[in-house]
Amino acid sequence: MSGVLNTVDARTNLVGENRLELLLFSLHSSQYFAINVFKVKEVIKVPALTKLPGSHMHVTGVASLRGESVPVIDLRSAIGFPPPRQETTEHNLIITEYNRSVQGFLVGQVRHIINTTWSDIQPPPRTTGRSTYLTAITHLKDKERSHIVEIIDVEKVLAEIIDYDVSISEEVLDRDLLGHMNGRRVLIVDDSSTARNQVKGTLSQLGLEIIECRDGLEALTLLQSWCDAGKNIHDELLMLITDAEMPEMDGYRLTREIRQDKRMHDLHITLNTSLSGSFNDAMVEKVGCNRFISKFQPDLLVEVAQERLREVL
């Protein structure tokens, strides 16, 4: 099973090309689910788990992996599925790294990796409601039929288990800048409503006005409409904060498109992503972001906003 991901380090050349690779798996049902390969550290058979008293209902236990204690989350129950009708011996553990933390997701069969493009990834229908655990869907065709692949909003799953605090440390605040924050606008681009709410909950404490977009294409269309109307992009926005992974157009491609448009090429862009790894530094330089920060760090978000404001004052 570990061989499924033995070339993951070589996959960074997909980033910036609006492409991605998805690890497909099942949750003891006929449905196909997926997460981005970049967030996966390894796939293993389920080791012995230690149950911790008082742990969250979706945390089935803790695994000891090479001396590290890794919490294991039952992904099926975490996204609201009932227990399977019949017990199965097909259990696997997907070890992931999100927001600078490592956790395992208990799943059923791990199928394979598919290479696709963000333009083929679509947001879930709006009629699915706000409580959906999906950030996107795509389609997979095999010899037998076409399958809908559901991409899990892992940030929403984790936010319901981990208490993310949006409070700002007093020593981080530059109170001399607070009066200049009021009325200035920041564009947040993220396909996860949970992630958008986390950033909004932090920056709105500074008096900043938040504009939200669900993906890179929606954000680019908005920015282009302002430019077409003769608006100065710096009068409209203090900065843009974008996720990396998004349906239709990812954050890297969004940044590239902005940099190639002379009307807004110098817009300040911060990449705020749950993706981890040293490749991000290279990708930020490649596509031209101003900053890269890992989710979710309220104090660092505030520092970035304050640094940007000092630049324009």
ABEGO torsion letter per residue (X at the ends): XAAAAAAAAAAAAABGAGBBBBBBBBBGBABBBBBBAAABABBBBBBBBBBBBGBBAABAEBBBBGGBBBBBBBAAAAAGBBBBABBBABBBBBBBBBGGBBBBBBBBBBBBBBBBBAAABBBBBAAAEAABABABBBBBBBAABBBBBBBBBAAAAAAAABBBBABBBAAABBAAAAAAABGBBBBBBBABAAAAAAAAAAAAAAGBBBBBBABAAAAAAAAAAAAAAGBBAAAABABBBBBABBBGBBAAAAAAAAAABAAAAABBBBBBBABBEAAAAAAAAAAGBABBBBOBBAAAAAAAAAAAAAAAX
